[in-house]
Each structure stands twice: as structure tokens, then as C-alpha cells.
């Protein structure tokens, strides 16, 4: 074991990727802690009605943000890794495509708001938040850093943006600023983050030029992004399935608060959003664990199918137990936790949290299962299953909001997540084996079998 650890420490590739991953994990944990603390403070200050309006505006814009991203991120990173000599062409083309996507979002929203019951003030908030997508075009610098395995620069930009944003939000609370000031902060956050990306990109390119003056690639200007029509067509051909998938996921994740606003009121949105914020705060855990163990699972597949599925089963077992260990105490302490963090004004959020927290079981399993789908090159079923889940979610929301209220939305979320991440796997021959593996973890069959053997 010591020899293995020593060899890993001396392995440049392992150290490089480990450092890169640790930067990303550290930033996610910091963002969760600081973001949750400030977010709860903002919610307490605004109160359920204003916080509900704020959450609704963000969710409504979120329905269309997949159009702005165009599913390009992973594809551009892949192409940069293949051929860095096309760096400026790829990044420049992606930048202009994302910029056009952001403009398209604004135009679509201009039409979409006419089909809502929003007043003028709410529509103004929607367009301020939507305008922030323009600055998201600059995250193409993030793609470059991903391809170079230098995520620390991305972390630097994100942390700086997080702290500036948090300090300003706290000041806004202390001076008793109006709701519109917090809406403008969404726009300002994107602007600061874009500045950080551009700064570190230019700084890194200049440093690379200094170190490699004789390289043809590095003697080019540090900021020479250029648009290429044929490259744009090629990127969009590869990304269109991801755009559709992104739209489905956006609807899946955001439609509940939009429907609550249309069928109930802003205060109900605020109560629901407060509970969801606490429930979803844990969702970074499966992403961190699955990403860390994914290489080991791939290596196991190279050795044998038996080892491959044994490691997958352990991952599924771990996900189920962690999700249950989070859900159980939150179920019994939900009212107390909500009252402690948000105050008595969010009295309805506790009952929502009690139900919504169990959706985490299927989120945890879904994240792990997505790694299996990726390994088996079956990502198309992820899109299909998510689409089915989104449709079920909308239908159940429509039925349950009128009869049960916001608790019904929590039940709709739990049921639709169960269908999308678990039950849908039973429908397709190619994914059925994974349904049975997930069932072993959910029904504790693996644990019972081990005990019986022992």
C-alpha cells in the first residue's frame, strides 16, 4: 500500500489531475457554505412574498438558459484537447455562438412573458436576470482551462466573484435595499465572473508566451478569438442533442416554481423555494463522489465485467445510504431547521422539505447511474428518461397544486425523479440490467445477502 501511495505521489499525471480535482471540490464546498448562508439571510430579509418573486423570475429565465449555453462546453473542451492549434478559432466561435444564444433567449422571453400573468415589475426583473446570460459567453475561458487541466484559475475567478457578491448582498440587507437591488446583483455577479475569466485567460496566455517565445502557437496574441462559420456548423451539429437535453433538464428543474406562481401566488413560491434551497444543498455530494470514483469504475471494466459491476454496486449502495442518512434526520427536524434558519414567516417550508428531501435518494442514484450510461455509451436514454420525468412532473404539478398545494409539488418532484432516474431504466432492454442493480441497493438486497453469507 505504501509503495502504491508513493508511486502515485511520483506520478506526474496523477498529481496533476488530483490537484485539479481538489481545486474544483474545494470551490464547490466553499460556494455551498457561503452561498447557503448568504442566500438564507437574503430570504429572511425579503420575506416569502418578495423572495418568491425573486425565485420565480430566476426560474422563469432558467427555462430558457439552455439555449444560451448551446451545449457547447464539453464539445469545445474535447476539440481543444484534440488540437490546441485551433484554440482561438474554437474559443472565438464558441464565444460568438453563446452570445447569439443569449440574444435569442432575450427575444424568446419577450414573446414568452405575454403568455404569463406577470405584472410590469416582474417582467422587468425577468429581463434583468436574463441579460446576465450575455456575460456567460465569456465562460469559454473556462473551457480552455478545463482542456489544459488548470481549473485553479476558474476557481480563483469563481471565489472572487462569490466573495464580492456576498459582501455586497450583506451590505444591501444592512441598508434595507429594495428587491430590485438583489435582482441587479444577478446581473452584476455574471459581469464580475466574466471579468475574472477574461483576466486569468489573458494573464495565463501572456505567461505561456513568455515561457515559450519560440513556439509558433504561443507567439500569437493572447486574446485573438475569431469566428469561423464552418467550425460553428460543426460544433452545432455535435451539440444539438445536448441543447435538447439541456432544455428538458431546465424544464424539469425550474417548471415547478413557475407553475406555483401561475396557479397560486408569489408567497407560495417563496415558501417552496426556501425548502428546495435546503434540500438541493446536498446535491454536490453525489457529483463529487461519482466524479472521484469514475476512473476506478472505467479501469475495472478493462479488467473484468465482474469487477466492473461489483464496483458499480458498491457505489450505488454508498449513494443510497448517504441519501437516507441525510433524509431521515431532515424529515423529523424539518420544521425546526426551517424555523431556525428562515424564521417563523416560512412556516409552510418545513412540510415541503420533509417530502422534497427524499427526492435526493433518486438524485444520488441518478448521478451514479449516469456514469454507467456514459461508460456504456447509452447517454441517449438519459435524455429520453429525463424527458419522460419532465412530462410526468408537469402533469402531476397541474393535478396536485390545486388539490394539495405546495406539498403536492414536492410529491410531484419526488415521484418524477423516481420515474426518471430509476423506473424508466426498466423500459429499455439495454438499461434493464442497471435497473436491477439499483433495485438491489434500494431494497437493501446486497446488504442482506452479505449478512446471510456471513
N, C-alpha and C positions, 0 to 999 in steps of 0.2 A: 504494500500500500504506500509506504514511504517513497519507494522508488518511482511508483506511478505518479505521486504528487510532485516529486522532484522533476520528473521528466516533463510534466505538464507546465511547471514553472519555467522550464528552459525552452519550451516550445513557443516560438515567436507568434505563430498563428493563433494558438490557444490564448495566449496572454492578450493579444490584440483584440480578439473578439470578446474575451471576458471583460476587459476594461470598457469596451464599447457598450456591452450589455449592462454593466454596473452603472454607467452614467445614465442610461435610459431608465433603469429601475429606480435609481435614487431620485431622479426628477419626477417620476410618477408618484412616488410616495410623498415627496415634498409637496407636490401640487395637490394631492388628496388632502393632506393635513391643513395646509394654508388655505386652499380653496374652500374646503368644507367649513372651516372656522369663519372665514370672512363671509362666505355665502349664507351661513346661518344668521350671522349678525345683520346682514342686509335684509334677510327675510323677516327677522324680528322687527327691524326698523320700519320696513314698508308696510307690514301687516298683510293678512291674507288677500285682501282685495287688490291692492297695488302690486303685491308680489305675484298674484295670479295674472294680472295684465302683462307684467314683465315676462313671466314664464310662457304665457300664451304667444306673445309676439316672437319670442325666440323659437318656440316650437313650430309656429306657422312658417317662419323663414326656413327652419330646419327641414321642412318637407321638400324644399327645392334645392338645398345646397349641393346635392349630388351632381346636379347639372353644372355647378361651378367648378367642382373638382375634376369632373370628366373621367374619373377612374384612371388617371394617368400616372399616379405616383409610383406604384410598383413596376409598371412597364418602363417608365423612364429610367428608374434605377437599374433595371435589368439591362437596358440598352447601354447605359453608361459603363456598366461593368464589362460588357462585351467589347466596347470600342470607345475608350475615353477620348480619342482624337476627334470625335463628333460632339464633344462636350458643349460647346457654345451653341451649336445648331440644335441639339436635343433640348437643352435647358431653355434656350430662347424660344423655340417653337412651343414648348410646353407652357412657358410664361404667357405668350400671346393667346394660346388656346384657352388657358384658365381665365385670362382677362375677358375674353369674348364670352366665356361661360358665365362669368359674374354679371356682365351686362345683360345676358339672356335671362338670368334669374330676376333681375330688376324689371325687365319687360314682362315676364310671365307673372310676377307679383302684381304689376299694375293691372293686369287682367283679372287675376285670382281674387283680389280684395273686393271686386264688385259682386262676388258670389257669397260674401260673408255679411254678417250683421254688424261689422265693426263701425265705430264712430270715427270721426276725422282724427282725433288724438291717437287712437290705437293704430290707425293706418300710418301715421307719421312715425310711430315707434317701429312698426314693421319695416319701413323703408330705411330708417337709420341703421337698424340692425343688419338689414340685407346689404347695405352699402359696404359693410365691413368685409364682405366676400371679395371685394375688389383687391384688398391688400393680401388676401390669401393666395393670390397669384405668385407672390414672392416666396412662397414656401418651396418653390423649385430649387432654391438654395439648399433646402433640407434634403432633397433628392440627391444632390451632388455629394453632400456629406455622408449620406447613407451608402452611396456607391463606394466611397473611399474609407468606410468604416471609421468615421471621425464624428460620431454623434455628440461628442462633448461640446462642440460648437453649437449644435442645436439646443442642447441642454442649457448652455450659457444664455442663449437668446431667450429661451422659454422662462428661465428663472428670473432674469432681469425684468422681463415683461410681467411675470407673476407678482414680483415684489412692488414694482411701480404701481401696478393696478391695485394691489391690495392696500397699499398706503393711501392712494387717492380715494378709494371706496370708504376707508375708515374715516378720512377727513370729511367726505361728503355726509357720512352719518352724523359726525360730531357737529357739523354746521347745519344739520337738518335740511339737506338739499332735497329738491323735488324728485319725483320718479324719473322725469326726462333726463336728469343728470346721470343716473345709473344706466339708462339706455345709451346715452352717448359714450359711456365707458366701454361698451361692447365694441363700438367703432374705434375708440382710442386704443383699446387692447390690441386689436388687429394691426393698427398702424405702428405701434411700438414694436410688436413682434416682427413685422415686415422690415423695419429699420434694423433690428438686431440681425436678422438673416442676411440682409444686404451687407451690413458692416463686417460680419465674420466671413462672409464669402469673399469680399474684396481683400480683406486682411490675409486670408489664407492663400488666395491666388498670388498676391504680391510676395508672400513668404516663399511660396513654391517657385516663383520666378527668380528670386534671389538665390535659392539653393541650386537651381538648375538653369543657369543662364545660357548654356549651350544647347539646351533642348529646344527643338522647333516648337513643340507644344507649349512650353512654358514661357516663350518669349512673346507670345500673343498678349494683347491687352487683357487685364484682369476682369474686365466687365464688357465683353463683346458678344452679348447674346444676339442671335439673329434668327429670323423666322424663315422656315423652308416649307413650301407648300406640300411637296411630295412626302416629307417627313411627317407633316401634320396629318396627311391622309393615312399614312402607315400607322401612326400612333392611334388614331381614332378607330381604325379597323380592328386593332387589338383591344382597344379599351371599351368598345360599345357594350359588350356583355357586362362589364364591371359598372358601367353607367346605369344600366337597367337594374342590376343588383343593388347598387347604391340607392337608387330611387325607392326600391322596395323596402330596403332596410330603414331609410329615412321615414317612410310612411309608417312602418312597423313601430318605430321608436317614438315618433312625435305625434301621431294622429290622436292619441288618447286625450291629450290636453286641448287640442283643437276642438275635438268633439264635445268635451266638457264645457268649453266656452260657448259653443253654439247651442248646446242643449240645456245648459244650466246657467252659470254666471262666473264672473272673474274670481269671486271669493272661493268658489268650489275648486277652481283651477289652482288657486294658491294653497288650499289645504292638501290637494292631491300632490302638487309639485313638491311640497315640503317633505312628504313621506317618501316620494320617489328619490329625492336627493339623498336621503339616508340609506335607502335600500340599494341604490346603484353605486354608492360609495365603495362597496366591496368588490365591484366587478373587475378591478385591476388585478386582483389576486389570481384568478384563473389564467389571465393573459400572461402574467409574469411566470407562473409555474409551467404552463404549456410551452411557452417560448423557450424556457430553460431546458426542458426535457425533450423537446422536439428532435434535436440532433441525436440523442441517445436512442430514440424510437426508430429513426431512419437507419442508424447503424445496426440496430437489432434486426431490421428487415433484411439487411445484406447478409446477416449470419444465418438466420433461420426464421421461418414463419412462426414456429412455436415460441421462440424468444420474443419476437415482434409483438404477438398478441398478448403474451404474458406481461410485457411492459405496458402495453396499452391498458390492460385490465387493471394493473396497479394504479395507473394514472386516473382511470375512471373512479376506482374505489376512493382514492385520495380526494378527488373533486367532490364526490357525494358527501363524504364525511366532513370535509371543511365547510361545505354549504350548509349542512344540517347543524353543525356546531355554531354557525353564525345565526341561522334562522331560529333555532329553539329559544335562546335567551331573548332575542329581539321580539319573539311572539308574545312572551309573558311580560316583558318590560316595555312594550311599545308605547303605551300611554305615558309611562314615567319618563322614558327617553325623550319623547316629543315635548312633554311639558318642561323638562329640564333645559332642552336646547332652544326650543322655539317660543315657549311660554304658553299660557292658557288660551291665547287667541287662536291657536292652531289645534283646538280640541278634537277636530274630526280626523286629523292626520294619523293619530295613533291606530285607529281601526283599519285604515288603509295600509299602514306599514305592516301590521300584523299579517295581512294577506299577501301583500306585494313581496315581502322578504323571501317567501317560498319560491317565487319565480327564479331566485338566484340558484336554486338546485339545478334547474334546466339551463340557465345561463352558463354555470360552471361546466356542466356536461357538454353543452353545445360548443363551447370554446375548445375543449379537449377533442370532441368528435370532429371538429373542423380540421384538426391536424391530421386525423386519419383520412378524411376526404381528400385533403391536399396531397398526402403521401400516395394515395391510390389514384390520383388524378380524376377525382369524381366531384370537382367543385360545382359542376352544373346542378347537382342535386341539392347543394346548399342553397342556390338561388331559387330552385323550384320549391323546396320546403319552406324557405322564408316567405315566398310569395303566398303559399297556402296559409301560413301562420298569420300574415298580414291581413288577408281576406277574412279569416276567422275572427281576428281581433276587431276589425271594423264592424262586422255583423254583431258580435257579442256586445261591443260597446253600445251600439244602437239599441239593442234589446234591453241591456242591463242598466244603462244610465237612467232611463225613465222609470224603471221599476225598483232599482236598488240604490241608485245614486253613485257617488264616487267609489264606494266599496265595490260596486259592480264592475267598475273599470279595472280595479285591482284584480278581481276574479277573471275578467276577460284577458288581462295580461298574463296571469298565471296559466290559464288554460291554453292560450295561443302559443306561449313559449313551450309548453309541454308538447303540443302538437308539432311545432316546427322543429324543435331540437331532438325530439325523441320518437313520437308515434309515426311521423312521416317516413322514418327510416324503414318501417315495416312494409311500406307500399312498393318499394323497388327491390328487385332481385339483387342488384349489385350492392345495396346498402343494408340488406336484411341481417347480415352477419353482425354488423355493428349495433343494430337494434338489440340483438340478443346479448351482446357484450355489455351494453348499457343497462339492460334489464338485470343482469347478474349483480351489478353494483347497486342499482336502485332497490332491488328486492333482497339485498344482502346475501345472495346465494353463494357468492365466492367466500364470504366470511364464514358462513355456516358450514360449507364444505371443508374448509381448512380446519375448523374446530372438530368436525366429525372425524376427519383423518387423524388429527392429533389424539 
